[in-house]
Amino acid sequence: MPPAYFLGRLFFPRSVADASAMERIFGESELDWTMVRPPQLIDRPYTGKYRVKEGHLPLFGFKISRADVADFMIKAVENRSTIRKVIGVCN
């Protein structure tokens, strides 16, 4: 488990519980879904340079521009390998 998960459970237990319940509900559905989990969203221009990791954020992923998240989400729609997965994305 990544350290951010434990810190989240300590400082934001309701949010972590809600996110876990959401993942469970989606996982039990028959829908095609991809959950994109960014850290802090910032108002910066598109860079096209971001890191992704299945299951949680890449290490030391603290911020990402909204434009880069949008870019990843558009690409995820076209990439069937992300279906039914939780993907962390950060700069």
C-alpha positions as CSV (number, residue, x, y, z in Angstrom):
1,M,0.0,0.0,0.0
2,P,1.3,3.5,-0.9
3,P,2.0,5.9,2.0
4,A,-0.6,8.3,0.6
5,Y,-3.3,5.7,1.3
6,F,-2.3,5.4,5.0
7,L,-2.1,9.2,5.4
8,G,-5.5,9.5,3.7
9,R,-7.0,6.9,6.1
10,L,-5.6,8.9,9.0
11,F,-6.5,12.4,8.0
12,F,-9.5,11.8,5.6
13,P,-11.2,8.6,6.7
14,R,-14.6,9.4,5.2
15,S,-13.1,10.3,1.8
16,V,-11.1,7.1,1.7
17,A,-14.1,5.0,2.7
18,D,-16.2,6.7,0.0
19,A,-13.6,6.1,-2.6
20,S,-13.2,2.4,-1.5
21,A,-17.0,1.9,-1.7
22,M,-17.1,3.5,-5.2
23,E,-14.3,1.2,-6.4
24,R,-16.2,-1.8,-5.0
25,I,-19.5,-0.8,-6.6
26,F,-17.8,-0.2,-10.0
27,G,-15.9,-3.4,-9.7
28,E,-19.1,-5.4,-9.2
29,S,-20.8,-3.8,-12.2
30,E,-20.7,-5.0,-15.7
31,L,-19.8,-1.6,-17.1
32,D,-16.6,-0.7,-18.9
33,W,-15.0,1.9,-16.7
34,T,-11.6,3.4,-16.0
35,M,-11.0,5.4,-12.8
36,V,-8.4,8.2,-13.1
37,R,-6.9,9.2,-9.8
38,P,-4.9,12.4,-10.0
39,P,-3.4,14.2,-7.0
40,Q,-3.8,18.0,-6.6
41,L,-5.1,19.5,-9.9
42,I,-3.4,22.8,-10.9
43,D,-4.1,25.4,-13.5
44,R,-1.0,25.0,-15.8
45,P,-0.7,24.5,-19.5
46,Y,-0.7,21.0,-21.2
47,T,2.8,19.4,-21.1
48,G,2.1,15.9,-22.3
49,K,4.7,14.7,-19.7
50,Y,3.0,12.8,-17.0
51,R,3.4,9.4,-15.3
52,V,0.8,6.7,-14.8
53,K,0.6,3.7,-12.6
54,E,-2.1,1.1,-12.3
55,G,-3.7,0.9,-8.9
56,H,-2.3,4.1,-7.3
57,L,-0.3,7.2,-7.9
58,P,3.3,6.9,-9.0
59,L,5.8,7.8,-6.2
60,F,6.1,11.4,-5.4
61,G,3.1,12.3,-7.5
62,F,1.8,15.5,-5.9
63,K,0.4,17.7,-8.7
64,I,-0.7,17.6,-12.3
65,S,-2.3,20.1,-14.6
66,R,-5.9,19.7,-15.5
67,A,-4.9,19.8,-19.2
68,D,-2.6,16.7,-18.7
69,V,-5.4,14.8,-16.9
70,A,-7.8,15.6,-19.7
71,D,-5.2,14.4,-22.2
72,F,-4.8,11.1,-20.3
73,M,-8.5,10.6,-20.1
74,I,-9.0,11.1,-23.8
75,K,-6.3,8.6,-24.5
76,A,-7.7,6.1,-22.0
77,V,-11.0,6.1,-23.8
78,E,-9.2,4.9,-26.9
79,N,-7.0,2.4,-25.0
80,R,-9.0,-0.7,-24.1
81,S,-6.2,-1.9,-21.8
82,T,-7.3,0.6,-19.1
83,I,-10.8,-0.8,-18.9
84,R,-11.8,-1.9,-15.3
85,K,-8.7,-0.4,-13.8
86,V,-7.8,2.4,-11.4
87,I,-5.0,4.5,-12.8
88,G,-3.0,7.1,-11.0
89,V,-1.7,9.9,-13.1
90,C,0.7,12.7,-12.0
91,N,3.5,14.9,-13.3
